[in-house]
């Protein structure tokens, strides 16, 4: 199932609000929760590096995987 969640993501002192749909799966040991939280570096005041021979994109994701057990 998916569960909508709102929160804040702080990087480099900037804290924009984020909204994601967490994927929740019941397992024999507990619950697994996963999601890829979209990330734009400029939203956090971070300039994507460009070294000429290699360049970092401004957009990406932070992947989260939680194994919750009792």
mmJSON file of the N, C-alpha and C atoms, coordinates in Angstrom:
{"data_MODEL":{"atom_site":{
"group_PDB":["ATOM","ATOM","ATOM","ATOM","ATOM","ATOM","ATOM","ATOM","ATOM","ATOM","ATOM","ATOM","ATOM","ATOM","ATOM","ATOM","ATOM","ATOM","ATOM","ATOM","ATOM","ATOM","ATOM","ATOM","ATOM","ATOM","ATOM","ATOM","ATOM","ATOM","ATOM","ATOM","ATOM","ATOM","ATOM","ATOM","ATOM","ATOM","ATOM","ATOM","ATOM","ATOM","ATOM","ATOM","ATOM","ATOM","ATOM","ATOM","ATOM","ATOM","ATOM","ATOM","ATOM","ATOM","ATOM","ATOM","ATOM","ATOM","ATOM","ATOM","ATOM","ATOM","ATOM","ATOM","ATOM","ATOM","ATOM","ATOM","ATOM","ATOM","ATOM","ATOM","ATOM","ATOM","ATOM","ATOM","ATOM","ATOM","ATOM","ATOM","ATOM","ATOM","ATOM","ATOM","ATOM","ATOM","ATOM","ATOM","ATOM","ATOM","ATOM","ATOM","ATOM","ATOM","ATOM","ATOM","ATOM","ATOM","ATOM","ATOM","ATOM","ATOM","ATOM","ATOM","ATOM","ATOM","ATOM","ATOM","ATOM","ATOM","ATOM","ATOM","ATOM","ATOM","ATOM","ATOM","ATOM","ATOM","ATOM","ATOM","ATOM","ATOM","ATOM","ATOM","ATOM","ATOM","ATOM","ATOM","ATOM","ATOM","ATOM","ATOM","ATOM","ATOM","ATOM","ATOM","ATOM","ATOM","ATOM","ATOM","ATOM","ATOM","ATOM","ATOM","ATOM","ATOM","ATOM","ATOM","ATOM","ATOM","ATOM","ATOM","ATOM","ATOM","ATOM","ATOM","ATOM","ATOM","ATOM","ATOM","ATOM","ATOM","ATOM","ATOM","ATOM","ATOM","ATOM","ATOM","ATOM","ATOM","ATOM","ATOM","ATOM","ATOM","ATOM","ATOM","ATOM","ATOM","ATOM","ATOM","ATOM","ATOM","ATOM","ATOM","ATOM","ATOM","ATOM","ATOM","ATOM","ATOM","ATOM","ATOM","ATOM","ATOM","ATOM","ATOM","ATOM","ATOM","ATOM","ATOM","ATOM","ATOM","ATOM","ATOM","ATOM","ATOM","ATOM","ATOM","ATOM","ATOM"],
"id":[1,2,3,4,5,6,7,8,9,10,11,12,13,14,15,16,17,18,19,20,21,22,23,24,25,26,27,28,29,30,31,32,33,34,35,36,37,38,39,40,41,42,43,44,45,46,47,48,49,50,51,52,53,54,55,56,57,58,59,60,61,62,63,64,65,66,67,68,69,70,71,72,73,74,75,76,77,78,79,80,81,82,83,84,85,86,87,88,89,90,91,92,93,94,95,96,97,98,99,100,101,102,103,104,105,106,107,108,109,110,111,112,113,114,115,116,117,118,119,120,121,122,123,124,125,126,127,128,129,130,131,132,133,134,135,136,137,138,139,140,141,142,143,144,145,146,147,148,149,150,151,152,153,154,155,156,157,158,159,160,161,162,163,164,165,166,167,168,169,170,171,172,173,174,175,176,177,178,179,180,181,182,183,184,185,186,187,188,189,190,191,192,193,194,195,196,197,198,199,200,201,202,203,204,205,206,207,208,209,210],
"type_symbol":["N","C","C","N","C","C","N","C","C","N","C","C","N","C","C","N","C","C","N","C","C","N","C","C","N","C","C","N","C","C","N","C","C","N","C","C","N","C","C","N","C","C","N","C","C","N","C","C","N","C","C","N","C","C","N","C","C","N","C","C","N","C","C","N","C","C","N","C","C","N","C","C","N","C","C","N","C","C","N","C","C","N","C","C","N","C","C","N","C","C","N","C","C","N","C","C","N","C","C","N","C","C","N","C","C","N","C","C","N","C","C","N","C","C","N","C","C","N","C","C","N","C","C","N","C","C","N","C","C","N","C","C","N","C","C","N","C","C","N","C","C","N","C","C","N","C","C","N","C","C","N","C","C","N","C","C","N","C","C","N","C","C","N","C","C","N","C","C","N","C","C","N","C","C","N","C","C","N","C","C","N","C","C","N","C","C","N","C","C","N","C","C","N","C","C","N","C","C","N","C","C","N","C","C","N","C","C","N","C","C"],
"label_atom_id":["N","CA","C","N","CA","C","N","CA","C","N","CA","C","N","CA","C","N","CA","C","N","CA","C","N","CA","C","N","CA","C","N","CA","C","N","CA","C","N","CA","C","N","CA","C","N","CA","C","N","CA","C","N","CA","C","N","CA","C","N","CA","C","N","CA","C","N","CA","C","N","CA","C","N","CA","C","N","CA","C","N","CA","C","N","CA","C","N","CA","C","N","CA","C","N","CA","C","N","CA","C","N","CA","C","N","CA","C","N","CA","C","N","CA","C","N","CA","C","N","CA","C","N","CA","C","N","CA","C","N","CA","C","N","CA","C","N","CA","C","N","CA","C","N","CA","C","N","CA","C","N","CA","C","N","CA","C","N","CA","C","N","CA","C","N","CA","C","N","CA","C","N","CA","C","N","CA","C","N","CA","C","N","CA","C","N","CA","C","N","CA","C","N","CA","C","N","CA","C","N","CA","C","N","CA","C","N","CA","C","N","CA","C","N","CA","C","N","CA","C","N","CA","C","N","CA","C","N","CA","C","N","CA","C","N","CA","C","N","CA","C","N","CA","C"],
"label_alt_id":[null,null,null,null,null,null,null,null,null,null,null,null,null,null,null,null,null,null,null,null,null,null,null,null,null,null,null,null,null,null,null,null,null,null,null,null,null,null,null,null,null,null,null,null,null,null,null,null,null,null,null,null,null,null,null,null,null,null,null,null,null,null,null,null,null,null,null,null,null,null,null,null,null,null,null,null,null,null,null,null,null,null,null,null,null,null,null,null,null,null,null,null,null,null,null,null,null,null,null,null,null,null,null,null,null,null,null,null,null,null,null,null,null,null,null,null,null,null,null,null,null,null,null,null,null,null,null,null,null,null,null,null,null,null,null,null,null,null,null,null,null,null,null,null,null,null,null,null,null,null,null,null,null,null,null,null,null,null,null,null,null,null,null,null,null,null,null,null,null,null,null,null,null,null,null,null,null,null,null,null,null,null,null,null,null,null,null,null,null,null,null,null,null,null,null,null,null,null,null,null,null,null,null,null,null,null,null,null,null,null],
"label_comp_id":["UNK","UNK","UNK","UNK","UNK","UNK","UNK","UNK","UNK","UNK","UNK","UNK","UNK","UNK","UNK","UNK","UNK","UNK","UNK","UNK","UNK","UNK","UNK","UNK","UNK","UNK","UNK","UNK","UNK","UNK","UNK","UNK","UNK","UNK","UNK","UNK","UNK","UNK","UNK","UNK","UNK","UNK","UNK","UNK","UNK","UNK","UNK","UNK","UNK","UNK","UNK","UNK","UNK","UNK","UNK","UNK","UNK","UNK","UNK","UNK","UNK","UNK","UNK","UNK","UNK","UNK","UNK","UNK","UNK","UNK","UNK","UNK","UNK","UNK","UNK","UNK","UNK","UNK","UNK","UNK","UNK","UNK","UNK","UNK","UNK","UNK","UNK","UNK","UNK","UNK","UNK","UNK","UNK","UNK","UNK","UNK","UNK","UNK","UNK","UNK","UNK","UNK","UNK","UNK","UNK","UNK","UNK","UNK","UNK","UNK","UNK","UNK","UNK","UNK","UNK","UNK","UNK","UNK","UNK","UNK","UNK","UNK","UNK","UNK","UNK","UNK","UNK","UNK","UNK","UNK","UNK","UNK","UNK","UNK","UNK","UNK","UNK","UNK","UNK","UNK","UNK","UNK","UNK","UNK","UNK","UNK","UNK","UNK","UNK","UNK","UNK","UNK","UNK","UNK","UNK","UNK","UNK","UNK","UNK","UNK","UNK","UNK","UNK","UNK","UNK","UNK","UNK","UNK","UNK","UNK","UNK","UNK","UNK","UNK","UNK","UNK","UNK","UNK","UNK","UNK","UNK","UNK","UNK","UNK","UNK","UNK","UNK","UNK","UNK","UNK","UNK","UNK","UNK","UNK","UNK","UNK","UNK","UNK","UNK","UNK","UNK","UNK","UNK","UNK","UNK","UNK","UNK","UNK","UNK","UNK"],
"label_asym_id":["A","A","A","A","A","A","A","A","A","A","A","A","A","A","A","A","A","A","A","A","A","A","A","A","A","A","A","A","A","A","A","A","A","A","A","A","A","A","A","A","A","A","A","A","A","A","A","A","A","A","A","A","A","A","A","A","A","A","A","A","A","A","A","A","A","A","A","A","A","A","A","A","A","A","A","A","A","A","A","A","A","A","A","A","A","A","A","A","A","A","A","A","A","A","A","A","A","A","A","A","A","A","A","A","A","A","A","A","A","A","A","A","A","A","A","A","A","A","A","A","A","A","A","A","A","A","A","A","A","A","A","A","A","A","A","A","A","A","A","A","A","A","A","A","A","A","A","A","A","A","A","A","A","A","A","A","A","A","A","A","A","A","A","A","A","A","A","A","A","A","A","A","A","A","A","A","A","A","A","A","A","A","A","A","A","A","A","A","A","A","A","A","A","A","A","A","A","A","A","A","A","A","A","A","A","A","A","A","A","A"],
"label_entity_id":["1","1","1","1","1","1","1","1","1","1","1","1","1","1","1","1","1","1","1","1","1","1","1","1","1","1","1","1","1","1","1","1","1","1","1","1","1","1","1","1","1","1","1","1","1","1","1","1","1","1","1","1","1","1","1","1","1","1","1","1","1","1","1","1","1","1","1","1","1","1","1","1","1","1","1","1","1","1","1","1","1","1","1","1","1","1","1","1","1","1","1","1","1","1","1","1","1","1","1","1","1","1","1","1","1","1","1","1","1","1","1","1","1","1","1","1","1","1","1","1","1","1","1","1","1","1","1","1","1","1","1","1","1","1","1","1","1","1","1","1","1","1","1","1","1","1","1","1","1","1","1","1","1","1","1","1","1","1","1","1","1","1","1","1","1","1","1","1","1","1","1","1","1","1","1","1","1","1","1","1","1","1","1","1","1","1","1","1","1","1","1","1","1","1","1","1","1","1","1","1","1","1","1","1","1","1","1","1","1","1"],
"label_seq_id":[1,1,1,2,2,2,3,3,3,4,4,4,5,5,5,6,6,6,7,7,7,8,8,8,9,9,9,10,10,10,11,11,11,12,12,12,13,13,13,14,14,14,15,15,15,16,16,16,17,17,17,18,18,18,19,19,19,20,20,20,21,21,21,22,22,22,23,23,23,24,24,24,25,25,25,26,26,26,27,27,27,28,28,28,29,29,29,30,30,30,31,31,31,32,32,32,33,33,33,34,34,34,35,35,35,36,36,36,37,37,37,38,38,38,39,39,39,40,40,40,41,41,41,42,42,42,43,43,43,44,44,44,45,45,45,46,46,46,47,47,47,48,48,48,49,49,49,50,50,50,51,51,51,52,52,52,53,53,53,54,54,54,55,55,55,56,56,56,57,57,57,58,58,58,59,59,59,60,60,60,61,61,61,62,62,62,63,63,63,64,64,64,65,65,65,66,66,66,67,67,67,68,68,68,69,69,69,70,70,70],
"pdbx_PDB_ins_code":[null,null,null,null,null,null,null,null,null,null,null,null,null,null,null,null,null,null,null,null,null,null,null,null,null,null,null,null,null,null,null,null,null,null,null,null,null,null,null,null,null,null,null,null,null,null,null,null,null,null,null,null,null,null,null,null,null,null,null,null,null,null,null,null,null,null,null,null,null,null,null,null,null,null,null,null,null,null,null,null,null,null,null,null,null,null,null,null,null,null,null,null,null,null,null,null,null,null,null,null,null,null,null,null,null,null,null,null,null,null,null,null,null,null,null,null,null,null,null,null,null,null,null,null,null,null,null,null,null,null,null,null,null,null,null,null,null,null,null,null,null,null,null,null,null,null,null,null,null,null,null,null,null,null,null,null,null,null,null,null,null,null,null,null,null,null,null,null,null,null,null,null,null,null,null,null,null,null,null,null,null,null,null,null,null,null,null,null,null,null,null,null,null,null,null,null,null,null,null,null,null,null,null,null,null,null,null,null,null,null],
"Cartn_x":[0.839,0.0,0.887,0.346,1.094,0.459,1.319,0.882,1.44,0.554,1.056,1.639,2.818,3.512,4.047,3.883,4.45,5.52,6.569,7.637,8.573,9.73,10.743,12.056,12.815,14.12,15.154,16.076,17.087,18.422,18.937,20.276,20.892,22.123,22.866,22.081,21.339,20.618,19.304,18.923,17.64,16.676,15.405,14.431,13.11,13.044,11.755,10.868,9.563,8.627,8.617,8.444,8.347,7.108,6.535,5.41,5.724,5.624,5.915,4.86,4.776,3.929,4.834,4.871,5.706,5.083,5.921,5.48,5.664,4.586,4.621,4.228,5.096,4.854,5.014,4.018,4.125,4.968,5.918,6.79,6.593,7.13,7.024,7.673,8.682,9.391,8.85,8.033,7.548,7.013,7.589,7.126,8.338,8.301,9.315,8.683,9.394,8.937,10.011,9.593,10.574,10.006,10.914,10.541,11.809,11.676,12.732,12.223,12.814,12.395,13.079,12.301,12.907,13.71,14.823,15.71,16.197,16.061,16.637,17.645,18.915,19.974,19.727,19.231,19.002,17.991,17.055,16.082,16.753,17.982,18.731,19.908,19.932,21.01,22.338,22.308,23.521,23.662,24.817,25.082,25.699,25.107,25.613,27.006,27.987,29.352,29.461,30.301,30.616,32.125,32.83,34.289,34.804,33.905,34.304,34.247,35.024,35.038,33.941,33.369,32.261,31.303,30.016,28.993,27.95,27.471,26.441,25.112,24.084,22.752,22.178,21.314,20.678,19.566,18.995,17.882,18.33,17.775,18.071,17.063,17.453,16.561,17.379,16.767,17.325,16.471,17.096,16.359,16.36,15.17,14.99,14.429,15.021,14.486,14.598,13.46,13.413,12.864,13.536,13.038,12.605,11.322,10.794,10.391,10.953,10.632,10.364,9.754,9.512,10.621],
"Cartn_y":[-1.165,0.0,1.232,2.372,3.63,4.518,5.266,6.17,7.552,8.561,9.916,10.504,11.127,11.699,13.073,14.039,15.381,15.582,16.296,16.552,17.622,17.708,18.685,17.964,18.461,17.9,19.011,18.884,19.912,19.492,20.337,20.179,21.567,21.698,22.957,24.12,23.843,24.897,25.325,24.748,25.047,23.904,24.263,23.263,23.421,23.002,23.039,21.875,22.055,20.978,19.991,18.707,17.667,16.829,16.299,15.378,14.172,12.98,11.751,10.705,9.703,8.547,7.371,7.011,5.907,4.581,3.666,2.311,1.486,0.868,0.104,-1.34,-2.286,-3.703,-4.47,-5.271,-6.116,-7.342,-7.667,-8.821,-9.774,-10.982,-11.893,-11.334,-10.46,-9.898,-8.551,-7.877,-6.539,-5.814,-4.641,-3.795,-3.188,-3.15,-2.446,-1.184,-0.078,1.21,1.711,2.13,2.626,3.787,4.595,5.732,6.365,7.022,7.857,9.296,10.084,11.471,12.353,13.022,13.891,15.023,15.375,16.394,17.303,18.6,19.603,20.396,20.32,20.976,22.473,23.145,24.592,24.953,24.045,24.309,24.426,23.928,23.96,24.927,25.743,26.707,26.075,24.871,24.165,24.248,24.707,24.763,23.44,22.826,21.545,21.744,20.945,21.1,20.818,21.569,21.342,21.513,20.395,20.425,20.404,20.547,20.51,19.104,18.184,16.803,15.955,16.468,15.787,16.839,16.568,17.517,16.779,17.405,16.836,17.488,16.676,17.198,17.867,18.863,19.579,18.755,17.808,16.999,15.58,14.994,13.606,13.115,12.137,11.58,11.024,11.046,10.383,9.14,7.972,6.724,6.292,5.896,5.51,4.089,3.251,1.91,1.625,1.412,1.123,-0.285,-1.089,-2.397,-2.24,-2.226,-2.026,-3.365,-3.707,-4.955,-4.684,-5.658,-5.512,-6.141],
"Cartn_z":[0.0,0.0,0.0,-0.356,-0.275,0.785,1.452,2.517,2.219,2.017,1.783,3.072,2.934,4.088,3.708,4.612,4.433,5.493,5.132,6.09,5.583,6.2,5.827,5.567,4.596,4.261,4.366,5.316,5.533,4.937,4.048,3.486,3.396,3.838,3.762,4.378,5.456,6.169,5.547,4.423,3.774,4.067,4.39,4.795,4.054,2.784,2.098,2.549,2.424,2.727,1.571,1.898,0.878,1.146,0.084,0.188,-0.686,-0.101,-0.825,-0.495,-1.338,-1.09,-0.742,0.546,0.99,0.577,0.118,-0.179,1.088,1.56,2.807,2.505,2.908,2.664,3.971,4.323,5.516,5.18,6.057,5.874,7.058,6.999,8.146,9.417,9.259,10.419,10.875,10.066,10.424,9.215,8.945,7.844,7.146,5.811,5.028,4.455,4.579,4.058,3.094,1.888,0.926,0.124,-0.399,-1.251,-1.787,-2.918,-3.462,-3.38,-2.499,-2.283,-3.323,-4.183,-5.191,-4.536,-5.164,-4.611,-5.723,-5.501,-6.397,-5.58,-5.963,-5.19,-5.02,-6.058,-5.994,-4.905,-4.591,-3.521,-2.169,-2.058,-0.804,-0.876,-1.923,-2.069,-2.456,-3.037,-3.431,-4.945,-5.397,-6.832,-7.272,-8.283,-8.782,-9.369,-8.963,-9.465,-10.963,-11.628,-13.041,-13.168,-13.294,-13.36,-14.795,-15.758,-17.151,-17.71,-17.124,-17.587,-16.931,-15.853,-15.184,-14.646,-14.776,-14.348,-13.515,-12.45,-11.592,-11.943,-12.128,-12.415,-11.17,-11.365,-10.262,-9.626,-10.377,-9.878,-9.603,-8.552,-8.21,-7.196,-6.411,-5.395,-4.238,-3.076,-1.9,-1.686,-1.784,-1.638,-0.166,0.307,1.707,1.75,2.594,2.827,4.325,4.968,6.392,6.597,7.427,7.829,9.285,9.541,10.898,11.486,12.639,13.316,14.783,15.439,16.874,17.662],
"occupancy":[1.0,1.0,1.0,1.0,1.0,1.0,1.0,1.0,1.0,1.0,1.0,1.0,1.0,1.0,1.0,1.0,1.0,1.0,1.0,1.0,1.0,1.0,1.0,1.0,1.0,1.0,1.0,1.0,1.0,1.0,1.0,1.0,1.0,1.0,1.0,1.0,1.0,1.0,1.0,1.0,1.0,1.0,1.0,1.0,1.0,1.0,1.0,1.0,1.0,1.0,1.0,1.0,1.0,1.0,1.0,1.0,1.0,1.0,1.0,1.0,1.0,1.0,1.0,1.0,1.0,1.0,1.0,1.0,1.0,1.0,1.0,1.0,1.0,1.0,1.0,1.0,1.0,1.0,1.0,1.0,1.0,1.0,1.0,1.0,1.0,1.0,1.0,1.0,1.0,1.0,1.0,1.0,1.0,1.0,1.0,1.0,1.0,1.0,1.0,1.0,1.0,1.0,1.0,1.0,1.0,1.0,1.0,1.0,1.0,1.0,1.0,1.0,1.0,1.0,1.0,1.0,1.0,1.0,1.0,1.0,1.0,1.0,1.0,1.0,1.0,1.0,1.0,1.0,1.0,1.0,1.0,1.0,1.0,1.0,1.0,1.0,1.0,1.0,1.0,1.0,1.0,1.0,1.0,1.0,1.0,1.0,1.0,1.0,1.0,1.0,1.0,1.0,1.0,1.0,1.0,1.0,1.0,1.0,1.0,1.0,1.0,1.0,1.0,1.0,1.0,1.0,1.0,1.0,1.0,1.0,1.0,1.0,1.0,1.0,1.0,1.0,1.0,1.0,1.0,1.0,1.0,1.0,1.0,1.0,1.0,1.0,1.0,1.0,1.0,1.0,1.0,1.0,1.0,1.0,1.0,1.0,1.0,1.0,1.0,1.0,1.0,1.0,1.0,1.0,1.0,1.0,1.0,1.0,1.0,1.0],
"B_iso_or_equiv":[0.0,0.0,0.0,0.0,0.0,0.0,0.0,0.0,0.0,0.0,0.0,0.0,0.0,0.0,0.0,0.0,0.0,0.0,0.0,0.0,0.0,0.0,0.0,0.0,0.0,0.0,0.0,0.0,0.0,0.0,0.0,0.0,0.0,0.0,0.0,0.0,0.0,0.0,0.0,0.0,0.0,0.0,0.0,0.0,0.0,0.0,0.0,0.0,0.0,0.0,0.0,0.0,0.0,0.0,0.0,0.0,0.0,0.0,0.0,0.0,0.0,0.0,0.0,0.0,0.0,0.0,0.0,0.0,0.0,0.0,0.0,0.0,0.0,0.0,0.0,0.0,0.0,0.0,0.0,0.0,0.0,0.0,0.0,0.0,0.0,0.0,0.0,0.0,0.0,0.0,0.0,0.0,0.0,0.0,0.0,0.0,0.0,0.0,0.0,0.0,0.0,0.0,0.0,0.0,0.0,0.0,0.0,0.0,0.0,0.0,0.0,0.0,0.0,0.0,0.0,0.0,0.0,0.0,0.0,0.0,0.0,0.0,0.0,0.0,0.0,0.0,0.0,0.0,0.0,0.0,0.0,0.0,0.0,0.0,0.0,0.0,0.0,0.0,0.0,0.0,0.0,0.0,0.0,0.0,0.0,0.0,0.0,0.0,0.0,0.0,0.0,0.0,0.0,0.0,0.0,0.0,0.0,0.0,0.0,0.0,0.0,0.0,0.0,0.0,0.0,0.0,0.0,0.0,0.0,0.0,0.0,0.0,0.0,0.0,0.0,0.0,0.0,0.0,0.0,0.0,0.0,0.0,0.0,0.0,0.0,0.0,0.0,0.0,0.0,0.0,0.0,0.0,0.0,0.0,0.0,0.0,0.0,0.0,0.0,0.0,0.0,0.0,0.0,0.0,0.0,0.0,0.0,0.0,0.0,0.0],
"pdbx_formal_charge":[null,null,null,null,null,null,null,null,null,null,null,null,null,null,null,null,null,null,null,null,null,null,null,null,null,null,null,null,null,null,null,null,null,null,null,null,null,null,null,null,null,null,null,null,null,null,null,null,null,null,null,null,null,null,null,null,null,null,null,null,null,null,null,null,null,null,null,null,null,null,null,null,null,null,null,null,null,null,null,null,null,null,null,null,null,null,null,null,null,null,null,null,null,null,null,null,null,null,null,null,null,null,null,null,null,null,null,null,null,null,null,null,null,null,null,null,null,null,null,null,null,null,null,null,null,null,null,null,null,null,null,null,null,null,null,null,null,null,null,null,null,null,null,null,null,null,null,null,null,null,null,null,null,null,null,null,null,null,null,null,null,null,null,null,null,null,null,null,null,null,null,null,null,null,null,null,null,null,null,null,null,null,null,null,null,null,null,null,null,null,null,null,null,null,null,null,null,null,null,null,null,null,null,null,null,null,null,null,null,null],
"auth_seq_id":[1,1,1,2,2,2,3,3,3,4,4,4,5,5,5,6,6,6,7,7,7,8,8,8,9,9,9,10,10,10,11,11,11,12,12,12,13,13,13,14,14,14,15,15,15,16,16,16,17,17,17,18,18,18,19,19,19,20,20,20,21,21,21,22,22,22,23,23,23,24,24,24,25,25,25,26,26,26,27,27,27,28,28,28,29,29,29,30,30,30,31,31,31,32,32,32,33,33,33,34,34,34,35,35,35,36,36,36,37,37,37,38,38,38,39,39,39,40,40,40,41,41,41,42,42,42,43,43,43,44,44,44,45,45,45,46,46,46,47,47,47,48,48,48,49,49,49,50,50,50,51,51,51,52,52,52,53,53,53,54,54,54,55,55,55,56,56,56,57,57,57,58,58,58,59,59,59,60,60,60,61,61,61,62,62,62,63,63,63,64,64,64,65,65,65,66,66,66,67,67,67,68,68,68,69,69,69,70,70,70],
"auth_comp_id":["UNK","UNK","UNK","UNK","UNK","UNK","UNK","UNK","UNK","UNK","UNK","UNK","UNK","UNK","UNK","UNK","UNK","UNK","UNK","UNK","UNK","UNK","UNK","UNK","UNK","UNK","UNK","UNK","UNK","UNK","UNK","UNK","UNK","UNK","UNK","UNK","UNK","UNK","UNK","UNK","UNK","UNK","UNK","UNK","UNK","UNK","UNK","UNK","UNK","UNK","UNK","UNK","UNK","UNK","UNK","UNK","UNK","UNK","UNK","UNK","UNK","UNK","UNK","UNK","UNK","UNK","UNK","UNK","UNK","UNK","UNK","UNK","UNK","UNK","UNK","UNK","UNK","UNK","UNK","UNK","UNK","UNK","UNK","UNK","UNK","UNK","UNK","UNK","UNK","UNK","UNK","UNK","UNK","UNK","UNK","UNK","UNK","UNK","UNK","UNK","UNK","UNK","UNK","UNK","UNK","UNK","UNK","UNK","UNK","UNK","UNK","UNK","UNK","UNK","UNK","UNK","UNK","UNK","UNK","UNK","UNK","UNK","UNK","UNK","UNK","UNK","UNK","UNK","UNK","UNK","UNK","UNK","UNK","UNK","UNK","UNK","UNK","UNK","UNK","UNK","UNK","UNK","UNK","UNK","UNK","UNK","UNK","UNK","UNK","UNK","UNK","UNK","UNK","UNK","UNK","UNK","UNK","UNK","UNK","UNK","UNK","UNK","UNK","UNK","UNK","UNK","UNK","UNK","UNK","UNK","UNK","UNK","UNK","UNK","UNK","UNK","UNK","UNK","UNK","UNK","UNK","UNK","UNK","UNK","UNK","UNK","UNK","UNK","UNK","UNK","UNK","UNK","UNK","UNK","UNK","UNK","UNK","UNK","UNK","UNK","UNK","UNK","UNK","UNK","UNK","UNK","UNK","UNK","UNK","UNK"],
"auth_asym_id":["A","A","A","A","A","A","A","A","A","A","A","A","A","A","A","A","A","A","A","A","A","A","A","A","A","A","A","A","A","A","A","A","A","A","A","A","A","A","A","A","A","A","A","A","A","A","A","A","A","A","A","A","A","A","A","A","A","A","A","A","A","A","A","A","A","A","A","A","A","A","A","A","A","A","A","A","A","A","A","A","A","A","A","A","A","A","A","A","A","A","A","A","A","A","A","A","A","A","A","A","A","A","A","A","A","A","A","A","A","A","A","A","A","A","A","A","A","A","A","A","A","A","A","A","A","A","A","A","A","A","A","A","A","A","A","A","A","A","A","A","A","A","A","A","A","A","A","A","A","A","A","A","A","A","A","A","A","A","A","A","A","A","A","A","A","A","A","A","A","A","A","A","A","A","A","A","A","A","A","A","A","A","A","A","A","A","A","A","A","A","A","A","A","A","A","A","A","A","A","A","A","A","A","A","A","A","A","A","A","A"],
"auth_atom_id":["N","CA","C","N","CA","C","N","CA","C","N","CA","C","N","CA","C","N","CA","C","N","CA","C","N","CA","C","N","CA","C","N","CA","C","N","CA","C","N","CA","C","N","CA","C","N","CA","C","N","CA","C","N","CA","C","N","CA","C","N","CA","C","N","CA","C","N","CA","C","N","CA","C","N","CA","C","N","CA","C","N","CA","C","N","CA","C","N","CA","C","N","CA","C","N","CA","C","N","CA","C","N","CA","C","N","CA","C","N","CA","C","N","CA","C","N","CA","C","N","CA","C","N","CA","C","N","CA","C","N","CA","C","N","CA","C","N","CA","C","N","CA","C","N","CA","C","N","CA","C","N","CA","C","N","CA","C","N","CA","C","N","CA","C","N","CA","C","N","CA","C","N","CA","C","N","CA","C","N","CA","C","N","CA","C","N","CA","C","N","CA","C","N","CA","C","N","CA","C","N","CA","C","N","CA","C","N","CA","C","N","CA","C","N","CA","C","N","CA","C","N","CA","C","N","CA","C","N","CA","C","N","CA","C","N","CA","C","N","CA","C","N","CA","C"],
"pdbx_PDB_model_num":[1,1,1,1,1,1,1,1,1,1,1,1,1,1,1,1,1,1,1,1,1,1,1,1,1,1,1,1,1,1,1,1,1,1,1,1,1,1,1,1,1,1,1,1,1,1,1,1,1,1,1,1,1,1,1,1,1,1,1,1,1,1,1,1,1,1,1,1,1,1,1,1,1,1,1,1,1,1,1,1,1,1,1,1,1,1,1,1,1,1,1,1,1,1,1,1,1,1,1,1,1,1,1,1,1,1,1,1,1,1,1,1,1,1,1,1,1,1,1,1,1,1,1,1,1,1,1,1,1,1,1,1,1,1,1,1,1,1,1,1,1,1,1,1,1,1,1,1,1,1,1,1,1,1,1,1,1,1,1,1,1,1,1,1,1,1,1,1,1,1,1,1,1,1,1,1,1,1,1,1,1,1,1,1,1,1,1,1,1,1,1,1,1,1,1,1,1,1,1,1,1,1,1,1,1,1,1,1,1,1]
}}}
